[in-house]
Amino acid sequence: MNAQVSIIMGSTSDLPVMKKAADFLNDMEIPFEMLALSAHRTPDEVADFAREAQARGIKVIIAGAGMAAALPGVIAAITPLPVIGVPLSATLQGQDALLSIAQMPPGIPVATTGIDHERRRIGNPHPRAGR
């Protein structure tokens, strides 16, 4: 089956955090792909990915990035697909990444999770759900 979700990270050093999202998608039997693409080091590849994602059957993009955290916003500026930004705690305990992702300009929507919370916010019910 073709991937429905793309998990994108700015660097392979982000894998320990982003792997948790992959584990969840595996558990739910949702097909996904995982790529390392940098908005700063490989901008042309990021742009190509964002332009082609919908045509390849991707339904949502989960993009993790630290520090300047440009990756989720760059992808959202190019694709009509929903983008979930995961701020990673590379510096300043992730607050720089959180603000970079949460403060997108009008017309560039990026859903934002908590810092390093790709699993806790994606797919896990609220702790009081079902009570």
Secondary structure, 3 states (H helix, E strand, C coil): CCCCEEEEECCHHHHHHHHHHHHHHHHCCCCEEEEECCCCCCHHHHHHHHHHCCCCCCCEEEEEEECCCCHHHHHHHHCCCCEEEEEECCCHHHHHHHHHHHCCCCCCCCEECCCCCHHHHCCCCCCCCCC
